[in-house]
Amino acid sequence: MPRDWGWWTEQKLDILSDYLAAFTTASTRAGTTVYLDLFAGQPENVSRERSGHIIRGSARRALDTSPPFTVLKFFELSNNAAALDRTLRGEYPDRNFQVVPGDCNQAIDQVLHDLRPLNWAPTFAFLDQQSTEVKWTTLERLAGHKRANKPKVELWLLCASGLLPRGLRLRQAMVDDDVADQMTLMFGTTQWHDALIATREQRLSGAQFRDELTNLMRWRLERDLGYKSTRVFKIKNTGGSEIFDMIFATDHAVGDKIMKSVYSKAMKRQGALQERARQQRKQSREEKDGYVGLFDVDEVMPTQTRGFTVHTEDVPARPPYRRVDRE
Ligand SMILES: C[S@@+](CC[C@H](N)C(=O)[O-])C[C@H]1O[C@@H](n2cnc3c(N)ncnc32)[C@H](O)[C@@H]1O
């Protein structure tokens, strides 16, 4: 079954396409480029808002990148991997790619071992998890893959800061221990507990807690894994609520500059996409109620942004929140 996706997913994937094209263009002189997709997904995804509209997933977008990547590795759970492999083999019979079945956190060691002869080549890793599937140890391995004198593997990671509080049952009497354990494995530390406690004691707001989660991930990428810079794009839904943040980590000033410009291009598109989704929602409600839509929603342009804000972080991460009694 194709998965149905909101417009914000397409927006995320459009950022990916834009950045990958710039990445391989900027790496032309290297002659070899590597793409790692740790959560490669299903062959097909349909848009929730636009009926029949197929959203090309990350694997196809990476394979479509021009100039092309030389080597591509797609990780996906075993129950989806065979179908993904079959579809991609049919569409891209001559490309050098591998679909790696199973948990990416386990499979990563072997794949990086196989890629050791290419540990000098520009390498980009997309970590498009659903919530907290990636483990910190996997981020460490990716960051440690390249030769010492080369920029580290670039990472583009989904950090589900907007969704995790609900999964945690933040406002209920007991937090969900399983989700909390998964978060600790993802952050590689229990440091986020300080912000959790402060939020439950109402010393931090929900928005501050979400912000602390993203900041902690950036801080760890910068301070513990040694990335020179990280950059965030906040993805919001039609109602303007934050759902997840996309964190980019790079050692390369050029990479950072390109992602900054890709993010700002995406920001310009975001208002129109959000407004179109609103109009589509309104139209389908009216049609359900017996009214026919008065206009083609695809032609609707935003009349206003309704306080819609997008942040791109241009400053380094700050030290994570700490309880005073810990000092
Ligand atoms: C958000 S979807 C990825 C979508 C994909 N990037 C795309 O553009 O089509 C997350 C995917 O990760 C897969 N997944 C979940 N846990 C995983 C794991 N531990 N290792 C590898 N894949 C995993 C799921 O089966 C799902 O297809």
The ligand as a MOL file (V3000), in Angstrom:
LIG
                    3D

  0  0  0     0  0            999 V3000
M  V30 BEGIN CTAB
M  V30 COUNTS 27 29 0 0 0
M  V30 BEGIN ATOM
M  V30 1 C 9.5330 8.3390 7.0440 0
M  V30 2 S 9.7550 6.8260 6.2390 0 CHG=1
M  V30 3 C 11.0160 7.1760 5.0990 0
M  V30 4 C 10.5260 7.7450 3.8410 0
M  V30 5 C 11.5510 7.8020 2.7490 0
M  V30 6 N 12.7290 8.5490 3.1290 0
M  V30 7 C 10.9600 8.3450 1.4770 0
M  V30 8 O 11.2790 9.4800 1.1090 0
M  V30 9 O 10.1670 7.6450 0.8370 0 CHG=-1
M  V30 10 C 10.6680 5.8410 7.3870 0
M  V30 11 C 11.0020 4.4850 6.8270 0
M  V30 12 O 11.9880 3.9050 7.6810 0
M  V30 13 C 11.7570 2.5230 7.7670 0
M  V30 14 N 12.4190 2.1080 9.0240 0
M  V30 15 C 11.9520 2.2010 10.2760 0
M  V30 16 N 12.8680 1.7690 11.1640 0
M  V30 17 C 13.9560 1.4110 10.4360 0
M  V30 18 C 15.2340 0.9020 10.7860 0
M  V30 19 N 15.5640 0.6860 12.0570 0
M  V30 20 N 16.1100 0.6520 9.7850 0
M  V30 21 C 15.7800 0.8780 8.5000 0
M  V30 22 N 14.5760 1.3760 8.1040 0
M  V30 23 C 13.6740 1.6260 9.0660 0
M  V30 24 C 10.2500 2.3790 7.7230 0
M  V30 25 O 9.8850 1.1200 7.2340 0
M  V30 26 C 9.8380 3.5080 6.7830 0
M  V30 27 O 9.7050 3.0510 5.4700 0
M  V30 END ATOM
M  V30 BEGIN BOND
M  V30 1 1 1 2
M  V30 2 1 2 3
M  V30 3 1 2 10
M  V30 4 1 3 4
M  V30 5 1 4 5
M  V30 6 1 5 6
M  V30 7 1 5 7
M  V30 8 2 7 8
M  V30 9 1 7 9
M  V30 10 1 10 11
M  V30 11 1 11 12
M  V30 12 1 11 26
M  V30 13 1 12 13
M  V30 14 1 13 14
M  V30 15 1 13 24
M  V30 16 1 14 15
M  V30 17 1 14 23
M  V30 18 2 15 16
M  V30 19 1 16 17
M  V30 20 1 17 18
M  V30 21 2 17 23
M  V30 22 1 18 19
M  V30 23 2 18 20
M  V30 24 1 20 21
M  V30 25 2 21 22
M  V30 26 1 22 23
M  V30 27 1 24 25
M  V30 28 1 24 26
M  V30 29 1 26 27
M  V30 END BOND
M  V30 END CTAB
M  END
